[in-house]
Amino acid sequence: MIEGKKVAYFTLGCKLNFAETSNVGRQLREAGFVTARAGEVADVCIVNTCSVTEVADSKCRQAIHRLVRSHPGALVVVTGCYAQLKPSEVSAIEGVDLVLGSEQKGDIVRCVCERLRMMPEERALAAHESRVSRTADIRTFVPSCACGDRTRYFLKVQDGCDYYCTYCTIPFARGRSRNGSIASLVEQARQAAEAGGREIVITGVNIGDFGRSTGESFLQLIMALDQVEGIGRFRISSIEPNLLTDEVIRFCAQSRAFMPHFHIPLQSGSDDVLRLMHRRYDTALFAAKVARVHELMPDAFIGVDVIVGTRGETDACFQDSLRFMQGLDVAQYHVFSYSERPGTKALQIPHRVRPEEKHERSQAVLALSEQKLRAFYDRFAGQTRPVLLEHSRTPGLMHGFTDNYIRVELRAGNGQPDNVILPLRLGGWNEAGDALIATLPGE
């Protein structure tokens, strides 16, 4: 009675969550389930949650309530970081049948099938159940290689974190650092290539810490992946600055398929705040990493995460941070406003930043980011660079990204295939101001 049951999915949070949900969807389809279309009432709802901020928790609750209303009678299964951190709170929500923690995430298909085979009265008695292991008992690495679209795959190589930064709940939600073996990850990359994938984004919680559970290293991993035939591009989703070694930078600079594109979390440009956060580097090390990347890859796109308004971030600290960020040769800042999380050591820091100040600081960094991104794009106008083309929803219009992560827009006939890498000449900005207009060479 499983064949043909309809499943609705809702995912919040990071790329890793989306990759994991996609993997669950693939497993359910292999078990005979089908994905519910828009407007259809599903038999099963899978919610993969985030808990990086209080706002994220609230969005998760709203999503669960919305799904329960939209899919009356559906089996509702909630997993992810919010489920791991606050299982009692989640399981108490009206309509939730089962809450699965990080260690149980790989059991979703089996649990769903078990519940659907129950008689209605049995299901009613079993509702609001939580199966959540203690953080210290999370040991399992659940593999995932998910297709984000026809061209791009997200390969999960690592999970968990051993860093325990004072503002962060991730180690409590996902457990200690662990990973798959290089051999298994290379095989998943080969399968993605056989399925038509041209680009793979390497994802995880702290991917530079790869190898904790297998005795291998991140450098060995990317060297092995670079040999996978059929994959034209690899991108590293995010890597801690202290784990972005010179060997990794040098390898990416001369590799076959690793793109000149890095995402490096800074979090603050104030050394005082970095110490309060228990980050494992200072601004001097961060600046040195950025300089080294540009020394070996002058055209590299570097994106940077920043948190504003953390406890202890005085106005003087923020001004120091902003000055440091202004001087960095990076392409973009991703800005997050600090959100207090129960159980974190940051709550012991006395100085609190008012919400209005957080907003002002966020706007200042966003304005700086816009300046840097436009300057980075403008620098390459007139150049010809390789672009992986993707169809858009607008007929005759295609989008894509250059090797160094510049978004482009191409006017092309409907016969132009996607999922191909072509050299395109970059021009000026499009009307939306979010991409450069590209043309085929010779046009």
PELIN-V445142 format. One record per residue. N is the residue number from 1. RES is the residue in three letters. OMEGA is omega in radians with two decimals (999 if undefined). Layout:
((N,RES,OMEGA) (N,RES,OMEGA))
//
This chain:
((1,MET,3.11) (2,ILE,-3.05) (3,GLU,3.05) (4,GLY,3.10) (5,LYS,-3.06) (6,LYS,-3.10) (7,VAL,3.01) (8,ALA,-3.09) (9,TYR,3.00) (10,PHE,-3.07) (11,THR,3.06) (12,LEU,2.99) (13,GLY,-2.89) (14,CYS,3.10) (15,LYS,3.12) (16,LEU,3.08) (17,ASN,-3.13) (18,PHE,3.09) (19,ALA,-3.13) (20,GLU,3.10) (21,THR,3.12) (22,SER,3.13) (23,ASN,3.08) (24,VAL,3.11) (25,GLY,3.12) (26,ARG,-3.14) (27,GLN,3.12) (28,LEU,3.09) (29,ARG,3.11) (30,GLU,3.12) (31,ALA,3.07) (32,GLY,3.12) (33,PHE,3.05) (34,VAL,3.12) (35,THR,3.14) (36,ALA,3.08) (37,ARG,3.12) (38,ALA,3.13) (39,GLY,3.12) (40,GLU,3.06) (41,VAL,-3.07) (42,ALA,3.03) (43,ASP,-3.10) (44,VAL,3.03) (45,CYS,3.09) (46,ILE,3.13) (47,VAL,3.11) (48,ASN,-2.90) (49,THR,3.07) (50,CYS,3.10) (51,SER,-3.06) (52,VAL,3.09) (53,THR,3.05) (54,GLU,3.09) (55,VAL,3.11) (56,ALA,3.09) (57,ASP,-3.12) (58,SER,3.12) (59,LYS,3.11) (60,CYS,3.13) (61,ARG,3.13) (62,GLN,-3.14) (63,ALA,3.13) (64,ILE,3.12) (65,HIS,-3.11) (66,ARG,3.14) (67,LEU,3.12) (68,VAL,3.12) (69,ARG,-3.05) (70,SER,-3.08) (71,HIS,-3.09) (72,PRO,3.12) (73,GLY,-3.11) (74,ALA,2.99) (75,LEU,-3.07) (76,VAL,-3.13) (77,VAL,-3.11) (78,VAL,3.10) (79,THR,3.12) (80,GLY,-2.98) (81,CYS,3.11) (82,TYR,3.12) (83,ALA,-3.14) (84,GLN,-3.04) (85,LEU,-3.06) (86,LYS,-3.06) (87,PRO,-3.13) (88,SER,3.13) (89,GLU,-3.12) (90,VAL,-3.08) (91,SER,-3.13) (92,ALA,-3.13) (93,ILE,-3.12) (94,GLU,3.11) (95,GLY,3.13) (96,VAL,3.14) (97,ASP,-3.00) (98,LEU,3.07) (99,VAL,-3.12) (100,LEU,3.13) (101,GLY,-3.09) (102,SER,-3.14) (103,GLU,-3.08) (104,GLN,-3.06) (105,LYS,3.13) (106,GLY,-3.12) (107,ASP,-3.04) (108,ILE,-3.08) (109,VAL,-3.14) (110,ARG,-3.13) (111,CYS,3.12) (112,VAL,-3.13) (113,CYS,3.11) (114,GLU,-3.09) (115,ARG,-3.11) (116,LEU,3.12) (117,ARG,3.12) (118,MET,2.97) (119,MET,-3.10) (120,PRO,-3.12) (121,GLU,3.09) (122,GLU,3.12) (123,ARG,-3.14) (124,ALA,3.13) (125,LEU,-3.09) (126,ALA,-3.10) (127,ALA,3.09) (128,HIS,3.12) (129,GLU,3.05) (130,SER,3.00) (131,ARG,-3.02) (132,VAL,3.10) (133,SER,3.00) (134,ARG,3.14) (135,THR,-3.11) (136,ALA,-3.10) (137,ASP,3.12) (138,ILE,-3.07) (139,ARG,-2.96) (140,THR,2.97) (141,PHE,3.14) (142,VAL,-3.08) (143,PRO,3.10) (144,SER,2.98) (145,CYS,-2.96) (146,ALA,3.11) (147,CYS,3.10) (148,GLY,3.02) (149,ASP,-3.05) (150,ARG,-3.03) (151,THR,-2.89) (152,ARG,3.07) (153,TYR,3.09) (154,PHE,-3.07) (155,LEU,3.09) (156,LYS,-3.10) (157,VAL,-3.00) (158,GLN,3.11) (159,ASP,3.09) (160,GLY,-3.10) (161,CYS,3.13) (162,ASP,-2.94) (163,TYR,3.10) (164,TYR,3.00) (165,CYS,-2.94) (166,THR,-3.06) (167,TYR,-2.82) (168,CYS,3.09) (169,THR,-3.05) (170,ILE,3.14) (171,PRO,3.11) (172,PHE,-3.10) (173,ALA,-3.04) (174,ARG,3.07) (175,GLY,-3.08) (176,ARG,-3.13) (177,SER,3.12) (178,ARG,-3.03) (179,ASN,3.00) (180,GLY,3.10) (181,SER,3.11) (182,ILE,-3.12) (183,ALA,-3.12) (184,SER,-3.12) (185,LEU,3.06) (186,VAL,3.12) (187,GLU,3.09) (188,GLN,3.10) (189,ALA,3.10) (190,ARG,3.12) (191,GLN,3.09) (192,ALA,3.11) (193,ALA,3.13) (194,GLU,3.13) (195,ALA,3.09) (196,GLY,3.11) (197,GLY,3.10) (198,ARG,-3.10) (199,GLU,3.08) (200,ILE,3.03) (201,VAL,-3.13) (202,ILE,-3.06) (203,THR,3.10) (204,GLY,3.11) (205,VAL,3.14) (206,ASN,-2.91) (207,ILE,3.11) (208,GLY,3.12) (209,ASP,-3.12) (210,PHE,3.05) (211,GLY,-3.11) (212,ARG,-3.05) (213,SER,-3.12) (214,THR,-3.14) (215,GLY,3.13) (216,GLU,-3.12) (217,SER,3.11) (218,PHE,3.10) (219,LEU,3.10) (220,GLN,3.13) (221,LEU,-3.07) (222,ILE,3.07) (223,MET,3.12) (224,ALA,-3.14) (225,LEU,-3.12) (226,ASP,-3.12) (227,GLN,-3.08) (228,VAL,-3.12) (229,GLU,3.09) (230,GLY,3.07) (231,ILE,-3.08) (232,GLY,-3.06) (233,ARG,2.93) (234,PHE,3.02) (235,ARG,3.10) (236,ILE,-2.99) (237,SER,-3.14) (238,SER,-3.13) (239,ILE,-3.13) (240,GLU,-3.08) (241,PRO,3.14) (242,ASN,3.12) (243,LEU,3.04) (244,LEU,-3.03) (245,THR,3.09) (246,ASP,3.11) (247,GLU,3.12) (248,VAL,-3.14) (249,ILE,-3.12) (250,ARG,3.13) (251,PHE,3.13) (252,CYS,-3.10) (253,ALA,-3.09) (254,GLN,-3.05) (255,SER,3.11) (256,ARG,-2.89) (257,ALA,3.13) (258,PHE,-3.00) (259,MET,3.05) (260,PRO,-3.02) (261,HIS,3.13) (262,PHE,3.01) (263,HIS,-3.00) (264,ILE,3.12) (265,PRO,3.04) (266,LEU,-3.14) (267,GLN,3.02) (268,SER,3.06) (269,GLY,3.08) (270,SER,3.12) (271,ASP,3.10) (272,ASP,-3.14) (273,VAL,3.10) (274,LEU,3.10) (275,ARG,3.11) (276,LEU,3.12) (277,MET,-3.02) (278,HIS,3.02) (279,ARG,-2.97) (280,ARG,3.13) (281,TYR,3.01) (282,ASP,-3.08) (283,THR,3.13) (284,ALA,3.11) (285,LEU,-3.12) (286,PHE,-3.14) (287,ALA,3.13) (288,ALA,3.12) (289,LYS,3.12) (290,VAL,3.13) (291,ALA,-3.14) (292,ARG,3.08) (293,VAL,-3.11) (294,HIS,3.07) (295,GLU,-3.10) (296,LEU,3.13) (297,MET,-3.02) (298,PRO,-3.08) (299,ASP,-3.02) (300,ALA,2.97) (301,PHE,3.08) (302,ILE,3.03) (303,GLY,-3.01) (304,VAL,3.03) (305,ASP,3.11) (306,VAL,3.03) (307,ILE,3.09) (308,VAL,3.04) (309,GLY,3.09) (310,THR,3.02) (311,ARG,-3.14) (312,GLY,3.14) (313,GLU,3.07) (314,THR,3.11) (315,ASP,3.12) (316,ALA,3.10) (317,CYS,-3.13) (318,PHE,3.12) (319,GLN,3.05) (320,ASP,-3.12) (321,SER,-3.12) (322,LEU,3.11) (323,ARG,3.12) (324,PHE,-3.12) (325,MET,3.11) (326,GLN,-3.09) (327,GLY,-3.12) (328,LEU,3.10) (329,ASP,3.12) (330,VAL,-3.04) (331,ALA,-3.03) (332,GLN,3.01) (333,TYR,3.01) (334,HIS,-2.95) (335,VAL,3.09) (336,PHE,3.03) (337,SER,-3.11) (338,TYR,3.08) (339,SER,-3.11) (340,GLU,-3.10) (341,ARG,3.13) (342,PRO,3.07) (343,GLY,-3.14) (344,THR,-3.12) (345,LYS,3.13) (346,ALA,-3.13) (347,LEU,3.12) (348,GLN,-3.13) (349,ILE,-2.96) (350,PRO,-2.99) (351,HIS,3.10) (352,ARG,-3.13) (353,VAL,-3.14) (354,ARG,-3.14) (355,PRO,-3.14) (356,GLU,3.11) (357,GLU,3.09) (358,LYS,-3.13) (359,HIS,-3.14) (360,GLU,-3.13) (361,ARG,3.10) (362,SER,-3.14) (363,GLN,3.12) (364,ALA,-3.14) (365,VAL,3.09) (366,LEU,3.11) (367,ALA,3.08) (368,LEU,3.13) (369,SER,3.14) (370,GLU,3.10) (371,GLN,-3.09) (372,LYS,-3.13) (373,LEU,3.13) (374,ARG,3.12) (375,ALA,3.13) (376,PHE,3.13) (377,TYR,-3.09) (378,ASP,-3.12) (379,ARG,-3.05) (380,PHE,3.06) (381,ALA,-3.10) (382,GLY,3.11) (383,GLN,3.02) (384,THR,-3.10) (385,ARG,3.13) (386,PRO,-3.10) (387,VAL,3.02) (388,LEU,-3.00) (389,LEU,3.10) (390,GLU,3.08) (391,HIS,3.02) (392,SER,3.12) (393,ARG,3.13) (394,THR,-3.14) (395,PRO,3.11) (396,GLY,-3.13) (397,LEU,3.11) (398,MET,3.07) (399,HIS,3.08) (400,GLY,3.11) (401,PHE,3.02) (402,THR,3.09) (403,ASP,-3.14) (404,ASN,2.88) (405,TYR,2.98) (406,ILE,-3.14) (407,ARG,-3.10) (408,VAL,3.12) (409,GLU,-3.09) (410,LEU,2.98) (411,ARG,-3.07) (412,ALA,3.07) (413,GLY,-3.12) (414,ASN,3.11) (415,GLY,3.14) (416,GLN,-3.11) (417,PRO,3.01) (418,ASP,3.10) (419,ASN,3.05) (420,VAL,3.10) (421,ILE,-3.11) (422,LEU,3.00) (423,PRO,3.14) (424,LEU,3.10) (425,ARG,-3.08) (426,LEU,3.13) (427,GLY,-3.12) (428,GLY,-3.07) (429,TRP,3.03) (430,ASN,-3.07) (431,GLU,-3.11) (432,ALA,-3.13) (433,GLY,-3.13) (434,ASP,-3.12) (435,ALA,3.01) (436,LEU,3.09) (437,ILE,-3.10) (438,ALA,3.07) (439,THR,3.04) (440,LEU,3.14) (441,PRO,3.12) (442,GLY,3.14) (443,GLU,999))
//
